[in-house]
Amino acid sequence: MGDARMPSSVPSTRFSQHQAAAPSAAMGEVFRVLNQVILGKEPVLRQVLAALVAGGHVLLEDVPGTGKTTLAVALARLLGLSWRRVQFTPDVLPSDLTGFTLYRREADDFTYQPGALSCNVLLADELNRTSPKTQSALLEAMEERQVTVDGVTRALPDPFFVIATQNPLGAEGTQPLPHAQADRFMVSLSLGYPDRADEMALARDDRAEGRAAGVEPLLTASEVRAAQCAAEAVFIHPSLLGYAVDLVRATRGDLFTLGASPRASIDLVRMARATAWLAGRDYVVPTDVAENFTAVARHRVTPASAARAEGLDVVDALERVLASVLVPTPKSDARP
């Protein structure tokens, strides 16, 4: 993949002797183009691609104007999949997403009219500006890749990927996502403000959104599915599986009033496998787990008053958890 290859640190003590085939050149090109559209955010872009490869969904939370929607549009176009964008407002209805049945007088029957979820990629823009009832319409789709309307269940296209944006809580017109809804997102990411050099580049050339709209598809549905299957086959040593579970379980301690669910353990392992595959390995190393922990857990936990009294925000509290859990070092490189 040349310069587009995504680096990963590999410790001297390896967790496998086997090397996977490198990710497709097209996946590397997706990463390269995203870097041209969103400047200086390579770690976040790697995690977005890892979530896609892991078969999960992405929540982008940040202040307006940092490129959340631009990233979502660029990725949707690069994937070469069917996609729809929904601008969430208080008047968006659940049926706008799931579809509805329409009575046809001439045929004396009911016909199903698909909603916005009938696509491969859904761009849910400003998801936290709509009602909890409408937000909840996404639950079945995100978890089971299907919708049920009037008692009839219909499968969604495969693959199905939601990339949602939301403004920080407290911004005018926002409301928190229901916990069950937030838990369906594999990762929560923040682009943050660019550094001065990147902001200078953006000020010189403000066509980022135009570039996002103009990118050409680089992948197909079959290639995305193949990447997901390859990531699922990545080997994870039992000690690293335990490391991922211990990190998630540690969020259920004194620092948090609400800890991460078992689904977070599953998602952390899937993200670690996808990160390893994108780095060209068929085995997981400790950094694959550690570097994804905060993104997997931050939207699922609530800091306790004791943590807030120490001046810790949710990321600080999770970093403390990360530092407190012992990193495994297997005695043997051989697979069990």
KOLDRENPA-564236 format. One record per residue (C-alpha): residue in one letter; x, y, z. Coordinates in nm, 3 decimals, always signed. Layout:
# residues N
A; X; Y; Z
...
***
This chain:
# residues 336
M; +0.000; +0.000; +0.000
G; +0.303; +0.228; +0.006
D; +0.261; +0.548; +0.205
A; -0.103; +0.473; +0.275
R; -0.021; +0.177; +0.495
M; -0.137; +0.232; +0.852
P; +0.146; +0.175; +1.100
S; +0.118; -0.022; +1.421
S; +0.376; -0.074; +1.691
V; +0.462; -0.441; +1.741
P; +0.643; -0.539; +2.063
S; +0.948; -0.762; +2.052
T; +0.754; -1.039; +2.224
R; +0.497; -1.137; +1.966
F; +0.167; -1.307; +2.023
S; +0.196; -1.517; +1.703
Q; +0.458; -1.614; +1.450
H; +0.221; -1.583; +1.157
Q; +0.190; -1.285; +0.924
A; -0.132; -1.197; +0.746
A; -0.164; -1.075; +0.394
A; -0.163; -0.695; +0.384
P; -0.497; -0.518; +0.354
S; -0.610; -0.446; +0.001
A; -0.456; -0.158; -0.188
A; -0.804; -0.009; -0.214
M; -0.832; +0.009; +0.166
G; -0.501; +0.190; +0.180
E; -0.621; +0.431; -0.087
V; -0.936; +0.500; +0.118
F; -0.713; +0.596; +0.410
R; -0.498; +0.818; +0.186
V; -0.796; +1.005; +0.042
L; -0.952; +1.055; +0.384
N; -0.624; +1.210; +0.497
Q; -0.649; +1.456; +0.211
V; -1.002; +1.556; +0.310
I; -0.952; +1.564; +0.689
L; -0.608; +1.701; +0.769
G; -0.394; +1.589; +1.061
K; -0.635; +1.333; +1.209
E; -0.473; +1.002; +1.111
P; -0.537; +0.820; +1.444
V; -0.909; +0.900; +1.432
L; -0.933; +0.800; +1.066
R; -0.765; +0.467; +1.142
Q; -1.023; +0.399; +1.412
V; -1.311; +0.489; +1.180
L; -1.183; +0.239; +0.923
A; -1.123; -0.020; +1.195
A; -1.484; +0.014; +1.311
L; -1.603; -0.036; +0.954
V; -1.385; -0.347; +0.914
A; -1.502; -0.471; +1.256
G; -1.865; -0.445; +1.146
G; -1.953; -0.175; +1.399
H; -2.100; +0.174; +1.398
V; -1.929; +0.509; +1.464
L; -2.043; +0.807; +1.672
L; -1.859; +1.134; +1.601
E; -1.905; +1.391; +1.877
D; -1.754; +1.736; +1.850
V; -1.827; +2.105; +1.830
P; -1.966; +2.233; +1.498
G; -1.722; +2.302; +1.218
T; -1.455; +2.040; +1.295
G; -1.529; +1.818; +0.994
K; -1.764; +1.551; +1.131
T; -2.009; +1.562; +0.842
T; -1.732; +1.608; +0.585
L; -1.565; +1.290; +0.709
A; -1.893; +1.098; +0.705
V; -1.977; +1.207; +0.348
A; -1.625; +1.132; +0.219
L; -1.624; +0.784; +0.371
A; -1.969; +0.700; +0.238
R; -1.867; +0.797; -0.113
L; -1.535; +0.612; -0.096
L; -1.698; +0.285; +0.009
G; -1.886; +0.252; -0.319
L; -2.200; +0.147; -0.134
S; -2.554; +0.277; -0.133
W; -2.588; +0.552; +0.124
R; -2.836; +0.801; +0.257
R; -2.801; +1.108; +0.472
V; -3.063; +1.204; +0.730
Q; -3.048; +1.546; +0.894
F; -3.204; +1.474; +1.230
T; -3.444; +1.737; +1.362
P; -3.729; +1.720; +1.615
D; -3.982; +1.649; +1.339
V; -3.810; +1.337; +1.199
L; -4.036; +1.037; +1.263
P; -3.944; +0.672; +1.329
S; -4.125; +0.576; +1.007
D; -3.890; +0.804; +0.814
L; -3.616; +0.560; +0.910
T; -3.786; +0.220; +0.919
G; -4.039; +0.276; +0.640
F; -4.413; +0.222; +0.651
T; -4.695; +0.033; +0.481
L; -4.919; +0.223; +0.243
Y; -5.269; +0.115; +0.147
R; -5.325; +0.110; -0.230
R; -5.691; +0.150; -0.308
E; -5.662; +0.028; -0.668
A; -5.503; -0.300; -0.562
D; -5.686; -0.327; -0.229
D; -5.365; -0.420; -0.046
F; -5.078; -0.271; +0.153
T; -4.735; -0.198; +0.006
Y; -4.419; -0.149; +0.207
Q; -4.239; +0.180; +0.144
P; -3.872; +0.152; +0.253
G; -3.729; +0.419; +0.482
A; -3.386; +0.577; +0.507
L; -3.239; +0.265; +0.671
S; -3.268; +0.069; +0.347
C; -2.908; +0.138; +0.245
N; -2.556; +0.019; +0.317
V; -2.435; +0.337; +0.487
L; -2.655; +0.571; +0.690
L; -2.521; +0.917; +0.770
A; -2.714; +1.019; +1.080
D; -2.631; +1.388; +1.102
E; -2.681; +1.557; +1.441
L; -2.850; +1.251; +1.585
N; -2.900; +1.411; +1.926
R; -3.130; +1.681; +1.789
T; -3.420; +1.443; +1.736
S; -3.656; +1.280; +1.986
P; -3.560; +0.969; +2.188
K; -3.846; +0.785; +2.016
T; -3.692; +0.846; +1.675
Q; -3.343; +0.765; +1.804
S; -3.477; +0.435; +1.935
A; -3.597; +0.341; +1.588
L; -3.232; +0.269; +1.510
L; -3.190; +0.006; +1.781
E; -3.305; -0.302; +1.590
A; -3.131; -0.189; +1.272
M; -2.794; -0.132; +1.439
E; -2.797; -0.452; +1.643
E; -2.971; -0.703; +1.416
R; -2.942; -0.542; +1.071
Q; -3.317; -0.558; +1.019
V; -3.633; -0.352; +1.064
T; -3.977; -0.461; +1.173
V; -4.278; -0.269; +1.042
D; -4.635; -0.375; +1.114
G; -4.518; -0.712; +1.239
V; -4.310; -0.793; +0.929
T; -3.931; -0.816; +0.965
R; -3.714; -0.719; +0.670
A; -3.337; -0.761; +0.641
L; -3.124; -0.455; +0.568
P; -2.857; -0.452; +0.296
D; -2.526; -0.617; +0.381
P; -2.300; -0.453; +0.489
F; -2.490; -0.201; +0.700
F; -2.293; +0.077; +0.867
V; -2.413; +0.379; +1.066
I; -2.188; +0.681; +1.106
A; -2.360; +0.936; +1.325
T; -2.260; +1.286; +1.430
Q; -2.373; +1.474; +1.735
N; -2.300; +1.809; +1.893
P; -2.181; +1.820; +2.255
L; -2.454; +1.801; +2.516
G; -2.561; +2.144; +2.628
A; -2.558; +2.286; +2.277
E; -2.890; +2.443; +2.187
G; -3.153; +2.188; +2.084
T; -2.956; +1.879; +2.190
Q; -3.063; +1.594; +2.415
P; -2.870; +1.290; +2.538
L; -2.887; +0.965; +2.346
P; -3.068; +0.687; +2.535
H; -2.811; +0.459; +2.693
A; -2.934; +0.163; +2.490
Q; -2.881; +0.368; +2.174
A; -2.531; +0.484; +2.268
D; -2.431; +0.127; +2.353
R; -2.499; +0.022; +1.992
F; -2.211; +0.236; +1.868
M; -1.886; +0.045; +1.862
V; -1.676; +0.359; +1.913
S; -1.723; +0.724; +1.999
L; -1.462; +0.952; +1.845
S; -1.377; +1.320; +1.848
L; -1.189; +1.497; +1.570
G; -1.102; +1.798; +1.783
Y; -0.959; +2.123; +1.656
P; -0.676; +2.100; +1.401
D; -0.329; +2.219; +1.494
R; -0.212; +2.555; +1.363
A; -0.038; +2.421; +1.050
D; -0.342; +2.220; +0.942
E; -0.576; +2.508; +1.015
M; -0.353; +2.731; +0.802
A; -0.382; +2.477; +0.519
L; -0.761; +2.470; +0.558
A; -0.776; +2.849; +0.553
R; -0.572; +2.859; +0.231
D; -0.790; +2.595; +0.062
D; -1.143; +2.578; +0.202
R; -1.267; +2.318; -0.049
A; -1.266; +2.022; +0.193
E; -1.639; +1.968; +0.164
G; -1.614; +1.995; -0.213
R; -1.339; +1.735; -0.215
A; -1.556; +1.506; -0.001
A; -1.840; +1.533; -0.251
G; -1.606; +1.473; -0.544
V; -1.426; +1.157; -0.431
E; -1.476; +0.843; -0.637
P; -1.578; +0.501; -0.499
L; -1.278; +0.280; -0.421
L; -1.442; -0.028; -0.268
T; -1.734; -0.257; -0.343
A; -1.976; -0.430; -0.110
S; -1.800; -0.764; -0.165
E; -1.462; -0.609; -0.077
V; -1.601; -0.461; +0.244
R; -1.752; -0.797; +0.341
A; -1.423; -0.973; +0.260
A; -1.235; -0.729; +0.483
Q; -1.481; -0.793; +0.766
C; -1.440; -1.169; +0.731
A; -1.061; -1.136; +0.729
A; -1.068; -0.928; +1.047
E; -1.288; -1.183; +1.222
A; -1.022; -1.448; +1.155
V; -0.740; -1.252; +1.322
F; -0.596; -1.449; +1.615
I; -0.616; -1.307; +1.968
H; -0.418; -1.475; +2.244
P; -0.626; -1.577; +2.549
S; -0.420; -1.342; +2.767
L; -0.513; -1.048; +2.543
L; -0.876; -1.155; +2.543
G; -0.856; -1.140; +2.923
Y; -0.684; -0.801; +2.902
A; -0.972; -0.658; +2.700
V; -1.231; -0.800; +2.939
D; -1.040; -0.677; +3.246
L; -1.025; -0.323; +3.106
V; -1.401; -0.316; +3.053
R; -1.473; -0.472; +3.392
A; -1.252; -0.210; +3.558
T; -1.498; +0.059; +3.447
R; -1.749; -0.088; +3.692
G; -1.551; +0.038; +3.992
D; -1.549; +0.349; +4.208
L; -1.464; +0.595; +3.930
F; -1.794; +0.540; +3.750
T; -2.159; +0.529; +3.849
L; -2.231; +0.341; +3.527
G; -1.973; +0.105; +3.381
A; -1.939; -0.034; +3.031
S; -2.158; -0.328; +2.931
P; -2.041; -0.674; +2.820
R; -2.110; -0.554; +2.466
A; -1.811; -0.321; +2.516
S; -1.586; -0.624; +2.576
I; -1.706; -0.778; +2.251
D; -1.656; -0.453; +2.061
L; -1.308; -0.395; +2.205
V; -1.196; -0.738; +2.086
R; -1.346; -0.677; +1.741
M; -1.174; -0.338; +1.717
A; -0.843; -0.491; +1.821
R; -0.872; -0.758; +1.552
A; -0.961; -0.502; +1.286
T; -0.672; -0.277; +1.391
A; -0.432; -0.570; +1.363
W; -0.563; -0.661; +1.017
L; -0.528; -0.303; +0.892
A; -0.167; -0.315; +1.012
G; -0.106; -0.629; +0.805
R; -0.099; -0.879; +1.092
D; -0.311; -1.186; +1.160
Y; -0.264; -1.160; +1.536
V; -0.345; -0.900; +1.801
V; -0.081; -0.725; +2.010
P; -0.141; -0.530; +2.335
T; -0.140; -0.190; +2.166
D; -0.429; -0.300; +1.943
V; -0.639; -0.337; +2.257
A; -0.508; -0.039; +2.455
E; -0.533; +0.220; +2.179
N; -0.901; +0.140; +2.119
F; -1.015; +0.117; +2.481
T; -1.111; +0.482; +2.531
A; -1.299; +0.504; +2.201
V; -1.497; +0.189; +2.283
A; -1.580; +0.288; +2.642
R; -1.619; +0.667; +2.657
H; -1.985; +0.682; +2.547
R; -2.090; +0.389; +2.765
V; -1.972; +0.509; +3.108
T; -2.069; +0.784; +3.352
P; -1.799; +0.925; +3.584
A; -1.883; +0.915; +3.954
S; -1.893; +1.224; +4.172
A; -1.561; +1.119; +4.326
A; -1.396; +1.132; +3.983
R; -1.552; +1.468; +3.905
A; -1.436; +1.599; +4.243
E; -1.081; +1.516; +4.138
G; -1.133; +1.712; +3.817
L; -1.139; +1.400; +3.600
D; -1.352; +1.399; +3.287
V; -1.457; +1.073; +3.124
V; -1.139; +1.042; +2.917
D; -0.916; +1.111; +3.219
A; -1.099; +0.847; +3.421
L; -1.063; +0.591; +3.141
E; -0.692; +0.670; +3.109
R; -0.656; +0.597; +3.480
V; -0.829; +0.263; +3.427
L; -0.597; +0.187; +3.136
A; -0.293; +0.258; +3.352
S; -0.421; +0.039; +3.634
V; -0.475; -0.285; +3.439
L; -0.172; -0.507; +3.390
V; -0.064; -0.556; +3.028
P; -0.008; -0.928; +2.957
T; +0.326; -1.058; +2.831
P; +0.290; -1.420; +2.712
K; +0.582; -1.649; +2.783
S; +0.554; -1.818; +2.445
D; +0.492; -1.693; +2.093
A; +0.327; -2.018; +1.992
R; -0.045; -2.044; +1.946
P; -0.214; -2.259; +2.212
***
